[in-house]
Amino acid sequence: MIRRFINKFLKKPSGQKKLIHGHALTAQKISKRSHRINPELLSKNAVKVTHVLQEAGYDAYIVGGAVRDLLLGIAPKDFDVATNATPDQVQKLFRRSRLIGRRFQIVHVTFYGKERPEIIEVSTFRAHAQADQADVAASGRILRDNVWGDQAEDATRRDFSINAMYYDPQTEVVLDYHNGMKDLNAKIIRMIGEPTQRYREDPVRMLRAIRFAAKTGFVIEKETLTPIEQLGDLIQDVPSSRLFDEILKLLMSGHAWASIEGLEKVGLHHKILPLIEVILSDDDRTAFVKRSLENTDERIKSGKPVSAGFLFATLLWHDVQEAWVNFENTSMPAVPALHAAIDEVFERQKEFLGMQRRHEADMREIWTMQPRLEKRVGRYPYRLVESPKFKAAYDFLLLRCQTQELDAEIGQWWTDFWQGDDLSRADLMQQVKTTPGAAGSPSAPKKRRRRTRSKAVKPAVEQTS
């Protein structure tokens, strides 16, 4: 407190690169009595970051989706902090921090705990850049701009009103510039500013609107929703790596299937994941993927880890199966045919998915272990349960059993073998030997009979004026 007082007394400069004035916006101050945020839902590390910045004489607030979730009584997964300190000034205050970002410079402050590291993302208040201050693509997408501003300008830069509130954990006051609390109570997702322009500046905002609607159950305001169907092609201008990150956020939101249905309703699935249309047009694929995403949602809600490789392995499994059959029809042996099928599927998806190689490696492991899990002979089962990827492949096998792609008996057998001791495992191996057709080479993948769903008229996304 003494240091903060001295800094204010000496009028320590904020160090902003450029401060754009002229905003007449004033924030509505919402007290603890009105917002009723539960302090127990706060990250101690996020509070620490705001405290250190404030002690150094800067303004600092928890901001964005974390505040939205806190107001809804939900424990946020991630915490962001906004401040008038520049990235360089933030870095000087935190030893375990690093500057990242090309489009927008931000600082990641890392805290190491007992379970896993926590990263608090710290950004500097930003202003709308003038034409000569930003790098803008022909489509209108902002490629790079780091023009610092004040808090009111920073609030105007944010996407939706429910994500543009600032919370000071020291005073326990929420600052609201764009009626975010009103929209939160009305359960409305509303864009700040003119929606078409804001989508052109950053097309990913279209995906965020769908994801937030699925996560919160809120309705997308009519003026915010309408341009999405018209501007969907702009998504293709987003770098594949960033688009992949947004797809992951959507699939790991805890409301993945609702998000996919939301994408389909506005036609965005064509632009980001064309395979979704194929999945939704086939009953077998729909059942398999829907069950997988429901399982993923349950794991996320219970705090269990989720693998991106596993998710995409389920989305692309039927493509692999079809290609596998085609290669086997050319007299290629089963195992080489499977590897050739996987290579072909990865090659086809490169245009749409900017997956990291580690995700592709996980997917390949899961897929290639499936025929080995069906081949329960010799030392195979003993070696497989010791594999680092066994659990993921086993979970995938159970999913195939749950959707009746495989006999439920094989899933139960592996459950008993994995959890059993040496004696029970020996009994299970003997059981396989004496059961006709239970052991030996896995059966070739059967060509699936596609059951196309009738194209009924889809209900429009609920709109409000």
C-alpha positions as CSV (number, residue, x, y, z in Angstrom):
1,M,0.0,0.0,0.0
2,I,2.9,2.4,0.8
3,R,4.5,1.7,-2.5
4,R,1.2,2.3,-4.3
5,F,0.7,5.6,-2.4
6,I,4.2,6.8,-3.3
7,N,3.8,5.9,-7.0
8,K,0.5,7.9,-7.1
9,F,2.1,10.8,-5.2
10,L,5.0,11.0,-7.7
11,K,2.6,10.6,-10.6
12,K,4.4,7.6,-11.9
13,P,3.7,7.4,-15.7
14,S,1.8,4.4,-16.9
15,G,4.2,3.8,-19.8
16,Q,1.5,3.5,-22.4
17,K,2.7,3.6,-25.9
18,K,-0.2,5.7,-27.1
19,L,-3.3,6.8,-25.3
20,I,-6.4,7.6,-27.4
21,H,-8.9,9.9,-25.6
22,G,-12.3,11.1,-26.6
23,H,-14.5,8.3,-25.1
24,A,-17.4,9.6,-23.1
25,L,-18.1,6.1,-21.8
26,T,-18.5,5.7,-18.1
27,A,-18.7,2.4,-16.2
28,Q,-21.6,1.3,-14.1
29,K,-20.1,0.3,-10.8
30,I,-21.7,-2.9,-9.4
31,S,-21.1,-3.6,-5.8
32,K,-20.7,-6.9,-4.0
33,R,-24.2,-6.7,-2.7
34,S,-25.5,-6.6,-6.3
35,H,-23.2,-9.0,-8.2
36,R,-22.7,-11.6,-5.3
37,I,-19.5,-13.1,-6.8
38,N,-18.3,-15.9,-4.6
39,P,-14.7,-15.2,-3.6
40,E,-14.1,-18.9,-3.3
41,L,-14.4,-19.3,-7.1
42,L,-11.5,-16.9,-7.7
43,S,-8.0,-18.1,-8.6
44,K,-5.6,-17.1,-5.9
45,N,-3.0,-16.6,-8.6
46,A,-5.2,-14.3,-10.6
47,V,-5.8,-12.3,-7.4
48,K,-2.1,-12.2,-6.8
49,V,-1.4,-10.8,-10.3
50,T,-3.9,-8.0,-9.8
51,H,-2.4,-7.2,-6.3
52,V,1.2,-7.1,-7.6
53,L,0.2,-4.8,-10.4
54,Q,-1.8,-2.5,-8.2
55,E,1.0,-2.4,-5.6
56,A,3.3,-1.2,-8.4
57,G,1.0,1.7,-9.2
58,Y,-1.0,0.2,-12.1
59,D,-4.7,-0.5,-12.6
60,A,-5.4,-4.2,-12.8
61,Y,-8.7,-6.2,-13.1
62,I,-9.9,-9.7,-13.8
63,V,-11.7,-9.5,-17.1
64,G,-13.6,-11.2,-19.8
65,G,-15.1,-14.7,-19.7
66,A,-13.9,-15.3,-16.1
67,V,-16.0,-12.4,-14.9
68,R,-19.0,-13.7,-16.9
69,D,-18.7,-17.1,-15.3
70,L,-18.2,-15.7,-11.8
71,L,-21.4,-13.7,-12.2
72,L,-23.2,-16.9,-13.3
73,G,-21.8,-18.8,-10.3
74,I,-19.5,-20.9,-12.4
75,A,-15.9,-21.6,-11.5
76,P,-13.9,-20.2,-14.5
77,K,-11.4,-22.6,-16.2
78,D,-9.1,-19.7,-17.1
79,F,-8.4,-16.2,-15.7
80,D,-7.4,-13.2,-17.7
81,V,-6.2,-9.9,-16.3
82,A,-6.3,-6.5,-18.0
83,T,-4.0,-3.6,-16.9
84,N,-2.7,-0.2,-18.0
85,A,0.9,-1.6,-17.7
86,T,2.6,-2.4,-20.9
87,P,3.7,-5.9,-21.6
88,D,7.3,-5.0,-20.9
89,Q,6.3,-3.5,-17.5
90,V,4.3,-6.6,-16.6
91,Q,7.3,-8.8,-17.4
92,K,9.5,-6.9,-15.0
93,L,7.1,-7.6,-12.1
94,F,6.9,-11.4,-12.6
95,R,9.8,-13.7,-12.8
96,R,8.0,-16.6,-14.4
97,S,6.5,-14.7,-17.3
98,R,6.9,-14.6,-21.1
99,L,5.8,-12.3,-23.8
100,I,3.7,-14.0,-26.5
101,G,1.5,-13.0,-29.5
102,R,2.1,-11.3,-32.8
103,R,-1.4,-10.0,-33.5
104,F,-1.8,-8.8,-29.9
105,Q,1.1,-8.8,-27.5
106,I,0.2,-10.3,-24.1
107,V,2.1,-11.7,-21.1
108,H,1.7,-15.2,-19.7
109,V,2.5,-15.4,-16.0
110,T,3.0,-19.0,-14.9
111,F,2.4,-20.4,-11.4
112,Y,3.4,-23.9,-10.5
113,G,1.1,-25.8,-8.1
114,K,0.7,-29.3,-6.8
115,E,-1.6,-30.5,-9.6
116,R,-0.7,-28.5,-12.7
117,P,0.7,-25.2,-13.7
118,E,-1.7,-22.3,-14.0
119,I,-1.2,-19.5,-16.6
120,I,-2.7,-16.1,-16.0
121,E,-2.9,-14.2,-19.2
122,V,-2.2,-10.4,-18.8
123,S,-3.2,-8.0,-21.5
124,T,-2.7,-4.2,-21.8
125,F,-5.7,-1.9,-22.2
126,R,-6.1,-1.4,-25.9
127,A,-7.7,1.3,-28.1
128,H,-9.1,1.1,-31.6
129,A,-6.2,1.7,-34.0
130,Q,-6.3,4.3,-36.7
131,A,-5.8,3.3,-40.3
132,D,-2.1,4.0,-40.2
133,Q,-1.6,2.2,-36.9
134,A,-2.9,-1.3,-37.7
135,D,-2.0,-4.1,-40.2
136,V,-5.3,-5.0,-41.8
137,A,-6.0,-7.6,-44.5
138,A,-8.1,-6.9,-47.6
139,S,-11.1,-8.7,-46.0
140,G,-10.9,-6.3,-43.0
141,R,-9.3,-8.8,-40.6
142,I,-6.9,-7.1,-38.2
143,L,-3.5,-8.8,-38.6
144,R,-1.6,-6.8,-36.0
145,D,-2.1,-3.8,-33.8
146,N,-0.8,-2.9,-30.4
147,V,-2.2,0.5,-29.7
148,W,-2.6,1.0,-26.0
149,G,-5.6,2.9,-24.6
150,D,-7.6,3.4,-21.4
151,Q,-10.1,1.0,-19.8
152,A,-13.2,2.5,-21.5
153,E,-11.5,2.0,-24.9
154,D,-10.4,-1.5,-24.0
155,A,-14.0,-2.3,-23.1
156,T,-15.2,-1.1,-26.5
157,R,-12.6,-3.4,-28.2
158,R,-14.0,-6.5,-26.6
159,D,-16.5,-8.7,-28.5
160,F,-19.7,-9.2,-26.6
161,S,-21.2,-7.2,-23.8
162,I,-21.2,-10.1,-21.3
163,N,-17.4,-10.5,-21.8
164,A,-16.6,-6.8,-21.3
165,M,-16.9,-6.4,-17.5
166,Y,-14.0,-5.8,-15.2
167,Y,-13.7,-7.1,-11.6
168,D,-11.4,-5.8,-8.9
169,P,-10.9,-8.5,-6.3
170,Q,-9.5,-5.9,-3.8
171,T,-12.5,-3.6,-3.8
172,E,-14.9,-6.4,-5.0
173,V,-16.5,-4.0,-7.5
174,V,-17.5,-4.9,-11.1
175,L,-17.1,-2.2,-13.8
176,D,-19.6,-2.5,-16.6
177,Y,-19.4,-0.2,-19.7
178,H,-21.8,-1.9,-22.1
179,N,-24.8,-3.1,-20.1
180,G,-23.2,-6.6,-19.8
181,M,-25.0,-7.2,-16.5
182,K,-28.3,-6.3,-18.1
183,D,-27.7,-8.7,-21.0
184,L,-26.5,-11.4,-18.6
185,N,-29.7,-11.2,-16.7
186,A,-31.7,-11.2,-19.9
187,K,-29.6,-14.2,-21.2
188,I,-28.7,-12.4,-24.4
189,I,-25.4,-12.5,-26.4
190,R,-24.9,-9.1,-28.0
191,M,-22.0,-7.7,-30.0
192,I,-20.4,-4.5,-28.9
193,G,-20.4,-2.2,-32.0
194,E,-21.6,-2.9,-35.5
195,P,-21.6,-6.7,-35.8
196,T,-20.6,-6.9,-39.5
197,Q,-17.5,-4.7,-39.0
198,R,-16.6,-6.6,-35.8
199,Y,-16.8,-10.0,-37.6
200,R,-14.7,-8.7,-40.4
201,E,-12.0,-7.5,-37.9
202,D,-11.9,-11.0,-36.4
203,P,-14.0,-13.8,-38.0
204,V,-13.3,-16.1,-35.1
205,R,-15.9,-14.0,-33.2
206,M,-18.6,-15.9,-35.1
207,L,-17.4,-19.2,-33.6
208,R,-17.2,-17.6,-30.2
209,A,-20.8,-16.4,-30.4
210,I,-22.0,-20.0,-31.2
211,R,-19.8,-21.4,-28.4
212,F,-21.0,-19.0,-25.8
213,A,-24.6,-19.6,-26.8
214,A,-24.1,-23.4,-26.4
215,K,-22.3,-23.0,-23.1
216,T,-24.6,-20.5,-21.4
217,G,-27.9,-21.4,-23.1
218,F,-28.3,-17.7,-24.0
219,V,-30.0,-16.4,-27.1
220,I,-27.9,-14.7,-29.8
221,E,-29.4,-11.2,-30.4
222,K,-30.9,-10.9,-34.0
223,E,-28.5,-8.1,-35.1
224,T,-25.5,-10.2,-33.8
225,L,-26.7,-13.4,-35.4
226,T,-27.8,-12.4,-38.9
227,P,-24.4,-11.4,-40.3
228,I,-22.9,-14.8,-39.4
229,E,-24.7,-16.6,-42.2
230,Q,-23.6,-14.0,-44.7
231,L,-19.9,-13.7,-43.6
232,G,-19.1,-17.4,-43.0
233,D,-16.5,-17.4,-45.9
234,L,-14.3,-15.0,-43.8
235,I,-13.5,-18.0,-41.6
236,Q,-11.3,-19.4,-44.3
237,D,-9.1,-16.3,-44.0
238,V,-8.1,-17.2,-40.4
239,P,-4.8,-19.0,-40.0
240,S,-5.3,-22.8,-39.7
241,S,-3.5,-23.0,-36.4
242,R,-5.7,-20.4,-34.8
243,L,-8.8,-21.9,-36.2
244,F,-7.8,-25.3,-34.9
245,D,-7.4,-23.8,-31.4
246,E,-10.9,-22.3,-31.6
247,I,-12.3,-25.7,-32.8
248,L,-10.7,-27.3,-29.8
249,K,-12.2,-24.7,-27.4
250,L,-15.6,-25.5,-29.0
251,L,-15.2,-29.2,-28.6
252,M,-13.8,-28.9,-25.0
253,S,-16.4,-26.3,-23.9
254,G,-18.4,-28.9,-22.0
255,H,-21.2,-28.4,-24.5
256,A,-19.6,-29.8,-27.6
257,W,-22.7,-31.4,-29.3
258,A,-24.8,-28.3,-28.7
259,S,-22.0,-26.2,-30.3
260,I,-21.9,-28.5,-33.4
261,E,-25.7,-28.2,-33.8
262,G,-25.3,-24.4,-33.5
263,L,-22.6,-24.4,-36.2
264,E,-24.9,-26.4,-38.5
265,K,-27.9,-24.1,-38.0
266,V,-25.9,-21.1,-39.2
267,G,-24.0,-23.0,-41.9
268,L,-20.6,-22.5,-40.3
269,H,-19.8,-26.2,-40.3
270,H,-19.1,-26.1,-44.0
271,K,-16.4,-23.5,-43.4
272,I,-14.5,-25.0,-40.5
273,L,-15.3,-28.8,-40.4
274,P,-16.8,-30.1,-43.6
275,L,-16.7,-33.5,-42.1
276,I,-19.5,-32.5,-39.7
277,E,-22.0,-32.5,-42.5
278,V,-21.0,-36.1,-43.4
279,I,-21.3,-37.1,-39.7
280,L,-24.7,-35.5,-39.4
281,S,-26.0,-37.2,-42.6
282,D,-25.2,-40.7,-41.4
283,D,-27.0,-42.3,-38.4
284,D,-24.0,-44.6,-37.5
285,R,-21.5,-41.7,-37.5
286,T,-23.9,-39.4,-35.7
287,A,-24.5,-42.0,-32.9
288,F,-20.7,-42.6,-32.6
289,V,-19.6,-39.0,-32.5
290,K,-22.5,-37.8,-30.3
291,R,-21.7,-40.5,-27.7
292,S,-18.1,-39.5,-27.8
293,L,-18.8,-35.8,-27.3
294,E,-21.3,-36.5,-24.5
295,N,-18.6,-38.6,-22.8
296,T,-16.2,-35.7,-23.3
297,D,-18.7,-33.2,-21.8
298,E,-19.1,-35.4,-18.8
299,R,-15.4,-35.6,-18.2
300,I,-14.9,-31.8,-18.5
301,K,-17.7,-31.1,-16.1
302,S,-16.2,-33.5,-13.6
303,G,-12.8,-32.0,-13.9
304,K,-11.2,-35.0,-15.7
305,P,-8.6,-34.5,-18.5
306,V,-9.6,-34.6,-22.1
307,S,-7.4,-35.5,-25.1
308,A,-7.6,-33.5,-28.3
309,G,-6.2,-36.5,-30.2
310,F,-9.0,-38.7,-28.9
311,L,-11.7,-36.2,-29.9
312,F,-10.4,-36.0,-33.5
313,A,-9.9,-39.8,-33.6
314,T,-13.6,-40.2,-33.1
315,L,-14.5,-37.5,-35.6
316,L,-12.5,-39.1,-38.4
317,W,-12.8,-42.8,-37.4
318,H,-15.4,-43.7,-40.1
319,D,-13.3,-41.9,-42.8
320,V,-10.4,-44.2,-41.8
321,Q,-12.7,-47.3,-41.9
322,E,-14.0,-46.5,-45.4
323,A,-10.5,-45.9,-46.7
324,W,-9.3,-49.1,-44.9
325,V,-11.9,-51.1,-46.8
326,N,-10.9,-49.5,-50.1
327,F,-7.2,-50.4,-49.6
328,E,-8.0,-53.9,-48.6
329,N,-10.1,-54.3,-51.7
330,T,-6.8,-53.8,-53.7
331,S,-5.5,-57.0,-52.0
332,M,-3.4,-55.0,-49.5
333,P,-2.9,-56.8,-46.2
334,A,-5.0,-55.5,-43.2
335,V,-2.3,-53.7,-41.2
336,P,-0.6,-51.9,-44.1
337,A,-4.0,-51.1,-45.5
338,L,-4.9,-49.4,-42.1
339,H,-1.7,-47.3,-42.2
340,A,-2.4,-46.3,-45.8
341,A,-5.9,-45.3,-44.8
342,I,-4.7,-43.2,-42.0
343,D,-2.2,-41.4,-44.2
344,E,-4.9,-40.7,-46.8
345,V,-7.3,-39.3,-44.2
346,F,-4.6,-37.0,-42.7
347,E,-3.7,-35.7,-46.2
348,R,-7.4,-34.9,-46.9
349,Q,-7.8,-33.0,-43.7
350,K,-4.7,-30.8,-44.0
351,E,-6.7,-28.2,-45.9
352,F,-9.1,-27.7,-43.0
353,L,-7.3,-28.7,-39.8
354,G,-4.0,-27.2,-38.6
355,M,-3.4,-30.1,-36.1
356,Q,-0.1,-30.4,-34.4
357,R,1.9,-33.5,-35.1
358,R,1.5,-34.7,-31.5
359,H,-2.3,-34.9,-32.0
360,E,-1.8,-36.8,-35.2
361,A,0.5,-39.2,-33.4
362,D,-2.1,-39.8,-30.7
363,M,-4.8,-40.5,-33.3
364,R,-2.6,-42.9,-35.1
365,E,-1.8,-44.8,-31.9
366,I,-5.5,-45.1,-31.0
367,W,-6.5,-46.3,-34.5
368,T,-3.7,-48.8,-35.0
369,M,-4.3,-50.3,-31.6
370,Q,-7.9,-51.2,-32.4
371,P,-7.1,-54.4,-34.4
372,R,-4.5,-55.4,-31.8
373,L,-7.1,-55.1,-29.1
374,E,-9.3,-57.4,-31.1
375,K,-6.5,-59.9,-31.4
376,R,-6.4,-61.4,-27.9
377,V,-3.8,-64.1,-28.3
378,G,-0.3,-64.9,-26.9
379,R,1.4,-62.1,-25.1
380,Y,-0.5,-59.4,-27.0
381,P,-2.8,-58.4,-24.2
382,Y,0.0,-58.3,-21.6
383,R,2.1,-56.0,-23.8
384,L,-0.9,-53.7,-24.7
385,V,-1.9,-52.9,-21.1
386,E,1.6,-51.7,-20.5
387,S,1.5,-49.3,-23.5
388,P,1.3,-45.5,-22.5
389,K,-1.6,-45.2,-25.0
390,F,-3.5,-48.2,-23.8
391,K,-6.1,-46.2,-21.8
392,A,-7.0,-44.0,-24.8
393,A,-7.2,-46.9,-27.2
394,Y,-9.3,-48.9,-24.6
395,D,-11.7,-46.0,-24.1
396,F,-12.0,-45.8,-27.9
397,L,-12.8,-49.5,-28.0
398,L,-15.5,-49.1,-25.3
399,L,-17.0,-46.3,-27.4
400,R,-17.2,-48.7,-30.4
401,C,-18.9,-51.3,-28.1
402,Q,-21.4,-48.7,-26.7
403,T,-22.5,-47.8,-30.2
404,Q,-22.7,-51.5,-31.2
405,E,-19.9,-51.4,-33.7
406,L,-18.3,-54.2,-31.7
407,D,-19.7,-56.9,-29.4
408,A,-20.0,-55.6,-25.8
409,E,-18.3,-58.8,-24.7
410,I,-14.9,-57.7,-26.0
411,G,-15.1,-54.4,-24.1
412,Q,-16.0,-56.2,-20.8
413,W,-13.1,-58.7,-21.4
414,W,-10.6,-55.9,-21.7
415,T,-12.1,-54.2,-18.6
416,D,-11.6,-57.4,-16.6
417,F,-8.2,-58.0,-18.0
418,W,-6.9,-54.5,-17.3
419,Q,-8.2,-54.4,-13.7
420,G,-7.4,-58.1,-13.0
421,D,-4.5,-59.7,-11.2
422,D,-2.2,-62.3,-12.8
423,L,-4.5,-65.3,-11.9
424,S,-7.6,-63.7,-13.3
425,R,-5.8,-62.6,-16.4
426,A,-4.7,-66.2,-17.0
427,D,-8.3,-67.3,-16.7
428,L,-9.4,-64.7,-19.2
429,M,-6.8,-65.8,-21.7
430,Q,-7.9,-69.4,-21.3
431,Q,-11.5,-68.2,-21.8
432,V,-10.5,-66.7,-25.1
433,K,-8.8,-69.9,-26.2
434,T,-11.9,-72.0,-25.6
435,T,-14.4,-69.5,-27.1
436,P,-14.8,-70.1,-30.9
437,G,-14.0,-67.0,-32.9
438,A,-12.9,-65.0,-29.9
439,A,-9.2,-65.0,-30.7
440,G,-7.1,-64.7,-33.8
441,S,-6.8,-62.0,-36.3
442,P,-9.4,-59.2,-36.2
443,S,-12.1,-59.3,-38.7
444,A,-11.7,-56.9,-41.6
445,P,-13.7,-53.7,-41.3
446,K,-17.1,-54.2,-42.8
447,K,-18.3,-51.8,-45.4
448,R,-20.9,-49.8,-43.5
449,R,-24.3,-49.3,-44.9
450,R,-24.9,-45.6,-44.9
451,R,-28.3,-44.6,-43.4
452,T,-28.9,-41.1,-44.5
453,R,-31.2,-39.0,-42.4
454,S,-34.0,-37.2,-44.1
455,K,-33.3,-33.5,-44.5
456,A,-36.1,-32.0,-42.5
457,V,-36.3,-28.3,-42.3
458,K,-34.1,-27.1,-39.4
459,P,-35.6,-24.8,-36.9
460,A,-34.1,-21.3,-37.0
461,V,-31.9,-20.1,-34.1
462,E,-34.1,-18.3,-31.7
463,Q,-33.6,-14.6,-32.1
464,T,-34.5,-11.5,-30.2
465,S,-34.7,-8.0,-31.3
